[in-house]
Amino acid sequence: MRRIGLLLTALTLWLTAGCTNLLYQGELTALDSSGNERHFILYWTKSDPLVGAAKAGPAILLTECSPFTRISFDEQPDGLIFRGAPGEDRLPGDNPSIVTDLTCGKVATYSRWVDAREGALSLAILCQPINSDFQLQPRNYLKARGESYTFSIVQQVRKWSFFGETLPGPAIPECRKGAEHDKP
């Protein structure tokens, strides 16, 4: 009798450990920080366990022809934020030498990734990367502007897993014909 109880408890724990894994993604074509037209992908994953709280994020912004630039929008007390890195990002027209804890991007539509779903997502980019001739790979992302960008978010993958796997994100958009010759 005790073995049956242990077996049922183990089976229940195993079944409740499973979760639904989701991948959300949006794409758009716009100007990058260098003024070139690029393809951008914004994506994040979400895990919705059978028992317990859902987890999601951060969201990653990928830029066509920029394999080493991955912009992360993390959950912060003041919302979903992309923080600029000292010496790498600045507000347009600002002196880049003394930049700390700079908010370079913000999601206006949601304050937490677990609340985000399919539909329009509004994203503001406030900074521009600081690039020099000495960098092997210049940083590049959406051009800073006064109005937000709107991504049309769709659920790309929905997969059940007993072991809580993390879904792989999309590949960095490859350079379109002719785009590789644009200035980064």
Secondary structure, DSSP 8 states (H G I E B T S, - for coil): -HHHHHHHHHHHHHHHT-EEEEEEEEEEEEEBTTS-EEEEEEEEEEEEESSS--EE--EEEEETT-TT-EEEEEEETTEEEEEE-TTTEE-TTS-GGG--SEEEEEESS-SSGGG--SEEEEEEE--EE---TT-SS----B---SS-EEEEEEEEEEEEESS-------------TTGGGS--
